[in-house]
């Protein structure tokens, strides 16, 4: 075992925030820059760092933790009530459009597995959208609530579809569906047990007392949940990312007020994930990016704008249903652009697809490139629209008691 390549990967991860701070107008999110740095410094260009066993192992763990953090962003409050019906209609439209798009691509001879392409197109980068909406002040507006709800539904759907139909463990989709139901029952049991345990005064006091000591008991219990459900998912024949994603959703469900009651807990999880494991995944994705296959011929390169447009069609068009919630036209367009922003699940789907020979490296590279462009192009345009449609702030005289 050698740490040489890992040192360079971590150096890239540490250097990206400084580069973004030095050039604040650089329109590149951190993950995009990490992938691009991996491409340049990896085997595709300079060859200074190789994705050896140590780097690849940490990358797999980083992907699982990324999905765990995505599951942690799932807020059930956004998935019930009247908005839930609009989100459900939008998700149904997304699934239908994804199926049609995959079928058309298959008929045109552009892809090997229409199901894998359709699955990759369903997801949205939830972990990227939430901070963007918070920074823009739109997270509490109807457009923010609907966008986060739609992104959450798309993320859940993509993870489930990827787990059902694409796994290294051979079994029929019907058998996997039964196993998925078993995992759901086990998850429900964990939720009920955790909620009951939380009513124990002794246990609550003990967890509170040890949470911010060297014991870091909340973090340890979270790691047990992530690894435990990932192991269960693998034993049931699914990818570990399904268990990690479910772990995040479970933790959010049993501790919904964590950001208010013990905010340092989420900061610690973000520190482990975005400070260490997740950047390793993104840099390693760049190291493994097949740049030669992408530029091998013009037909492959032409797939990039086609896949980018497909993201907008599959995830953007269903945002039209949000008009029933009273959203303005700019807000609807902004929501569609944000929902069409996708990268982590595309990288995960193509990584699994290449491993299972469900997608050729050239198509995988084109799809990842489209995901990179979606993160670069769509959010700035969406934020510009959201800023223009921001409700005017009330003046002091208008909000005073005399009015």
C-alpha positions as CSV (number, residue, x, y, z in Angstrom):
1,X,0.0,0.0,0.0
2,X,1.3,3.4,-1.0
3,X,0.0,6.9,0.0
4,X,1.9,8.7,-2.7
5,X,-1.1,9.1,-5.1
6,X,-3.5,9.8,-2.2
7,X,-1.3,12.7,-1.1
8,X,-1.6,14.3,-4.5
9,X,-5.4,13.7,-4.5
10,X,-5.7,15.4,-1.1
11,X,-3.4,18.2,-2.2
12,X,-5.8,18.8,-5.1
13,X,-8.8,18.7,-2.7
14,X,-7.1,21.2,-0.4
15,X,-6.0,23.5,-3.2
16,X,-9.3,23.9,-4.9
17,X,-11.0,26.1,-2.3
18,X,-7.9,28.4,-2.3
19,X,-8.1,28.7,-6.1
20,X,-11.8,29.6,-5.9
21,X,-11.0,32.2,-3.2
22,X,-8.3,33.7,-5.4
23,X,-10.6,33.9,-8.4
24,X,-14.0,34.5,-6.9
25,X,-15.6,35.2,-10.3
26,X,-14.5,31.8,-11.6
27,X,-17.9,30.2,-12.6
28,X,-16.9,26.7,-11.5
29,X,-18.3,24.9,-8.4
30,X,-15.7,23.0,-6.3
31,X,-16.7,19.5,-7.5
32,X,-16.3,20.5,-11.2
33,X,-12.9,22.0,-10.5
34,X,-11.9,18.8,-8.6
35,X,-12.9,16.6,-11.5
36,X,-11.1,18.8,-14.0
37,X,-8.0,18.8,-11.9
38,X,-8.1,15.1,-11.7
39,X,-8.4,14.9,-15.5
40,X,-5.4,17.2,-16.0
41,X,-3.1,15.7,-13.4
42,X,-4.2,12.1,-14.0
43,X,-3.4,9.5,-16.7
44,X,-5.4,11.3,-19.4
45,X,-3.1,14.3,-19.6
46,X,0.0,14.8,-17.3
47,X,0.1,11.4,-15.7
48,X,1.3,12.7,-12.3
49,X,-1.1,10.7,-10.2
50,X,-2.7,7.3,-10.7
51,X,-6.0,5.9,-9.3
52,X,-4.3,3.1,-7.3
53,X,-6.1,0.7,-4.9
54,X,-5.9,3.1,-2.0
55,X,-7.3,6.0,-3.9
56,X,-10.1,3.9,-5.5
57,X,-11.1,2.4,-2.1
58,X,-11.4,5.9,-0.5
59,X,-13.3,7.0,-3.7
60,X,-15.9,4.3,-3.2
61,X,-16.3,5.3,0.4
62,X,-16.5,9.0,-0.7
63,X,-19.3,8.2,-3.1
64,X,-21.3,6.4,-0.4
65,X,-20.8,9.3,2.0
66,X,-21.9,11.7,-0.8
67,X,-25.1,9.8,-1.1
68,X,-25.5,9.7,2.7
69,X,-25.3,13.5,2.8
70,X,-27.8,13.7,-0.1
71,X,-30.2,11.5,1.9
72,X,-29.6,13.8,4.9
73,X,-31.0,16.6,2.7
74,X,-34.3,14.8,2.1
75,X,-36.9,16.7,4.1
76,X,-40.2,14.8,4.3
77,X,-42.0,18.1,4.9
78,X,-41.4,18.9,1.3
79,X,-42.9,15.6,0.2
80,X,-46.4,15.8,1.7
81,X,-49.4,18.1,1.5
82,X,-50.7,19.9,-1.6
83,X,-47.2,20.6,-3.0
84,X,-46.5,16.8,-2.9
85,X,-49.1,16.2,-5.6
86,X,-47.3,18.6,-7.9
87,X,-44.0,17.0,-7.1
88,X,-45.5,13.6,-7.8
89,X,-46.9,14.7,-11.1
90,X,-43.5,16.3,-12.0
91,X,-41.7,13.1,-11.1
92,X,-44.1,11.0,-13.1
93,X,-43.4,13.3,-16.1
94,X,-39.7,12.9,-15.5
95,X,-39.8,9.1,-15.5
96,X,-41.9,9.1,-18.7
97,X,-39.6,11.5,-20.4
98,X,-36.6,9.6,-19.3
99,X,-38.0,6.4,-20.7
100,X,-38.8,8.1,-24.0
101,X,-35.4,9.7,-24.2
102,X,-33.6,6.5,-23.5
103,X,-35.7,4.7,-26.1
104,X,-35.1,7.4,-28.7
105,X,-31.3,7.3,-28.0
106,X,-31.4,3.5,-28.3
107,X,-33.2,3.6,-31.7
108,X,-30.7,6.2,-32.9
109,X,-27.8,3.9,-31.9
110,X,-26.4,6.5,-29.4
111,X,-26.5,4.4,-26.3
112,X,-26.1,0.8,-25.2
113,X,-28.5,0.7,-22.3
114,X,-31.5,3.0,-22.6
115,X,-32.5,2.1,-19.0
116,X,-29.2,3.2,-17.6
117,X,-29.3,6.5,-19.5
118,X,-32.8,7.1,-18.4
119,X,-31.9,6.4,-14.8
120,X,-28.9,8.8,-14.9
121,X,-31.1,11.5,-16.4
122,X,-33.7,11.3,-13.6
123,X,-31.5,12.6,-10.7
124,X,-30.7,16.1,-9.6
125,X,-27.7,17.4,-7.6
126,X,-29.7,17.9,-4.4
127,X,-26.6,18.6,-2.4
128,X,-25.6,21.5,-4.8
129,X,-29.1,22.9,-5.0
130,X,-29.8,23.4,-1.3
131,X,-26.9,25.8,-0.6
132,X,-27.5,27.7,-3.8
133,X,-31.2,28.3,-2.9
134,X,-30.1,29.3,0.7
135,X,-27.5,31.7,-0.6
136,X,-30.1,33.2,-3.0
137,X,-32.7,33.7,-0.3
138,X,-35.2,31.5,-2.2
139,X,-35.1,28.4,0.0
140,X,-38.2,29.4,1.9
141,X,-40.1,30.7,-1.1
142,X,-42.5,28.4,-2.9
143,X,-40.1,28.1,-5.8
144,X,-37.4,26.9,-3.4
145,X,-39.6,24.4,-1.6
146,X,-40.9,22.9,-4.8
147,X,-37.5,22.7,-6.4
148,X,-36.0,21.0,-3.3
149,X,-39.0,18.6,-3.2
150,X,-38.7,17.8,-6.8
151,X,-34.9,17.3,-6.5
152,X,-35.4,15.0,-3.5
153,X,-38.0,12.9,-5.4
154,X,-35.7,12.6,-8.4
155,X,-32.8,11.6,-6.2
156,X,-34.8,8.9,-4.5
157,X,-36.1,7.6,-7.7
158,X,-32.7,7.5,-9.4
159,X,-31.1,5.6,-6.5
160,X,-33.9,3.1,-6.3
161,X,-33.8,2.5,-10.1
162,X,-30.1,2.2,-10.2
163,X,-30.2,-0.4,-7.3
164,X,-33.0,-2.4,-8.9
165,X,-31.7,-2.8,-12.4
166,X,-27.9,-2.4,-12.1
167,X,-25.9,-4.4,-9.6
168,X,-22.9,-6.7,-9.8
169,X,-25.0,-9.3,-8.0
170,X,-27.0,-11.2,-10.6
171,X,-30.7,-11.6,-9.8
172,X,-34.0,-10.8,-11.5
173,X,-35.6,-7.4,-11.1
174,X,-38.6,-9.1,-9.4
175,X,-36.2,-10.7,-6.8
176,X,-34.5,-7.4,-6.2
177,X,-37.9,-5.7,-5.7
178,X,-38.7,-8.2,-3.0
179,X,-35.3,-7.6,-1.4
180,X,-35.9,-3.9,-1.7
181,X,-39.2,-4.3,0.2
182,X,-37.2,-6.3,2.8
183,X,-34.7,-3.4,3.1
184,X,-37.6,-1.0,3.4
185,X,-39.1,-3.0,6.3
186,X,-35.7,-3.2,8.0
187,X,-35.4,0.6,7.6
188,X,-38.8,1.1,9.1
189,X,-37.8,-1.0,12.0
190,X,-34.7,1.0,12.6
191,X,-36.7,4.3,12.5
192,X,-39.3,3.0,15.0
193,X,-36.5,1.6,17.3
194,X,-34.6,4.9,17.1
195,X,-37.6,7.0,17.8
196,X,-38.5,4.9,20.8
197,X,-34.9,4.9,22.1
198,X,-35.0,8.7,21.8
199,X,-37.8,8.9,24.4
200,X,-35.4,7.4,27.0
201,X,-34.4,10.3,29.3
202,X,-31.2,8.5,30.3
203,X,-30.2,7.8,26.7
204,X,-31.0,11.3,25.6
205,X,-29.0,12.9,28.4
206,X,-26.1,10.5,27.7
207,X,-26.0,11.3,24.0
208,X,-26.2,15.0,24.7
209,X,-23.4,14.8,27.3
210,X,-21.1,12.8,25.0
211,X,-21.9,14.5,21.7
212,X,-19.3,17.2,21.9
213,X,-16.6,15.3,23.8
214,X,-13.9,13.1,22.5
215,X,-16.5,10.3,22.3
216,X,-18.4,12.2,19.5
217,X,-21.2,9.7,20.0
218,X,-23.6,11.2,17.5
219,X,-20.9,11.0,14.8
220,X,-20.1,7.4,15.8
221,X,-23.7,6.3,15.7
222,X,-24.1,7.9,12.3
223,X,-21.1,6.1,10.9
224,X,-22.5,2.8,12.3
225,X,-25.8,3.6,10.5
226,X,-24.1,4.4,7.2
227,X,-21.7,1.4,7.1
228,X,-24.4,-0.9,8.6
229,X,-27.1,-0.1,6.0
230,X,-24.5,-0.2,3.2
231,X,-23.4,-3.7,4.3
232,X,-27.0,-4.8,4.5
233,X,-27.7,-3.4,1.0
234,X,-24.7,-5.3,-0.4
235,X,-25.8,-8.5,1.3
236,X,-29.2,-8.1,-0.3
237,X,-27.6,-7.7,-3.8
238,X,-27.7,-3.9,-4.1
239,X,-25.0,-1.3,-4.4
240,X,-23.7,0.1,-1.1
241,X,-24.8,3.6,-2.2
242,X,-28.4,2.6,-1.7
243,X,-27.8,1.7,2.0
244,X,-25.8,5.0,2.4
245,X,-28.6,7.1,0.9
246,X,-31.2,5.4,3.1
247,X,-29.0,6.0,6.1
248,X,-29.0,9.7,5.5
249,X,-32.8,9.7,5.0
250,X,-33.3,7.7,8.2
251,X,-31.1,10.1,10.2
252,X,-33.0,13.1,8.9
253,X,-36.3,11.4,9.7
254,X,-35.4,10.4,13.3
255,X,-33.7,13.7,14.0
256,X,-35.4,16.3,11.9
257,X,-34.5,19.3,14.1
258,X,-30.8,18.6,14.3
259,X,-29.7,21.8,12.5
260,X,-31.6,23.8,15.2
261,X,-31.1,21.7,18.4
262,X,-27.5,20.6,17.9
263,X,-26.2,22.4,14.7
264,X,-22.6,21.3,15.3
265,X,-23.6,17.7,14.5
266,X,-24.3,18.5,10.8
267,X,-21.1,20.6,10.6
268,X,-19.1,17.6,11.8
269,X,-20.7,15.3,9.2
270,X,-20.0,17.9,6.5
271,X,-16.4,18.1,7.7
272,X,-16.0,14.4,7.3
273,X,-17.7,14.3,4.0
274,X,-16.9,17.5,2.1
275,X,-13.6,18.0,4.0
276,X,-12.2,14.6,3.2
277,X,-14.1,11.7,1.5
278,X,-16.3,13.5,-1.1
279,X,-13.4,15.4,-2.7
280,X,-11.5,12.2,-3.0
281,X,-14.4,10.8,-5.0
282,X,-14.6,13.8,-7.3
283,X,-10.9,14.0,-7.9
284,X,-10.7,10.2,-8.6
285,X,-13.6,10.5,-11.0
286,X,-11.4,13.0,-12.9
287,X,-8.5,10.5,-12.7
288,X,-10.6,7.8,-14.3
289,X,-12.2,10.1,-16.8
290,X,-11.6,8.7,-20.3
291,X,-10.6,11.9,-22.1
292,X,-9.2,10.0,-25.1
293,X,-12.5,8.3,-25.7
294,X,-14.4,11.6,-25.5
295,X,-12.3,13.2,-28.2
296,X,-11.8,10.0,-30.2
297,X,-14.3,11.1,-32.8
298,X,-16.7,13.9,-33.5
299,X,-19.8,11.7,-33.0
300,X,-18.8,11.1,-29.3
301,X,-18.2,14.8,-28.7
302,X,-21.5,15.6,-30.3
303,X,-23.2,13.5,-27.7
304,X,-22.3,16.0,-25.0
305,X,-24.7,18.8,-26.0
306,X,-27.3,16.1,-26.8
307,X,-27.1,14.7,-23.3
308,X,-27.1,18.2,-21.9
309,X,-30.3,19.0,-23.7
310,X,-31.7,15.7,-22.6
311,X,-31.2,16.7,-19.0
312,X,-33.1,19.9,-19.6
313,X,-36.0,18.0,-21.2
314,X,-36.2,15.2,-18.7
315,X,-35.8,17.3,-15.5
316,X,-36.6,20.8,-16.7
317,X,-39.9,20.4,-18.6
318,X,-41.8,18.7,-15.7
319,X,-41.3,22.0,-13.7
320,X,-44.1,23.4,-15.8
321,X,-46.6,21.7,-13.4
322,X,-45.4,24.1,-10.6
323,X,-47.4,26.8,-12.4
324,X,-50.4,25.5,-10.5
325,X,-48.7,26.6,-7.3
326,X,-48.7,30.2,-8.5
327,X,-45.0,30.4,-9.6
328,X,-44.2,33.1,-12.1
329,X,-42.7,32.2,-15.5
330,X,-39.1,33.2,-14.4
331,X,-39.4,31.0,-11.3
332,X,-40.7,28.0,-13.3
333,X,-37.8,28.4,-15.7
334,X,-35.3,28.7,-12.8
335,X,-36.8,25.7,-11.1
336,X,-36.4,23.7,-14.3
337,X,-32.8,24.7,-14.8
338,X,-32.0,23.8,-11.2
339,X,-33.7,20.4,-11.5
340,X,-31.7,19.8,-14.7
341,X,-28.4,20.3,-12.8
342,X,-27.0,16.9,-12.2
343,X,-23.5,15.4,-11.6
344,X,-22.9,13.0,-8.7
345,X,-25.6,10.5,-9.7
346,X,-24.4,10.7,-13.3
347,X,-20.9,9.9,-12.2
348,X,-22.2,7.1,-10.0
349,X,-24.4,5.6,-12.7
350,X,-21.7,5.7,-15.4
351,X,-19.1,4.2,-13.0
352,X,-21.4,1.3,-12.3
353,X,-22.5,1.0,-15.9
354,X,-18.9,0.8,-17.2
355,X,-18.1,-1.8,-14.6
356,X,-21.1,-3.9,-15.8
357,X,-20.5,-3.2,-19.5
358,X,-23.9,-1.5,-19.7
359,X,-22.3,1.6,-21.2
360,X,-19.2,2.2,-23.3
361,X,-16.4,4.4,-21.9
362,X,-17.0,6.9,-24.6
363,X,-20.7,7.4,-23.8
364,X,-19.8,7.5,-20.1
365,X,-17.3,10.2,-20.7
366,X,-19.8,12.2,-22.8
367,X,-22.5,11.8,-20.2
368,X,-20.2,13.0,-17.3
369,X,-19.1,15.9,-19.5
370,X,-22.8,16.9,-19.9
371,X,-23.2,16.7,-16.2
372,X,-20.2,18.9,-15.7
373,X,-21.6,21.5,-18.1
374,X,-25.1,21.3,-16.4
375,X,-23.4,22.4,-13.1
376,X,-21.5,25.2,-14.9
377,X,-24.3,26.5,-17.1
378,X,-27.7,26.0,-15.5
379,X,-27.4,27.3,-11.9
380,X,-26.0,30.7,-12.8
381,X,-28.9,31.2,-15.3
382,X,-31.4,30.0,-12.7
383,X,-30.0,32.3,-9.9
384,X,-30.2,35.3,-12.3
385,X,-33.9,34.6,-12.9
386,X,-34.6,34.0,-9.1
387,X,-32.9,37.3,-8.3
388,X,-35.0,39.2,-10.8
389,X,-38.2,37.6,-9.5
390,X,-37.4,38.1,-5.8
391,X,-40.3,39.8,-4.0
392,X,-39.6,43.4,-3.1
393,X,-38.6,44.0,0.5
394,X,-41.1,45.9,2.6
395,X,-40.1,49.3,3.8
396,X,-40.2,50.1,7.5
397,X,-43.3,52.3,7.1
398,X,-45.2,49.6,5.3
399,X,-44.5,47.0,7.9
400,X,-45.1,49.2,10.9
401,X,-47.9,48.7,13.4
402,X,-49.8,51.7,11.9
403,X,-50.2,50.0,8.6
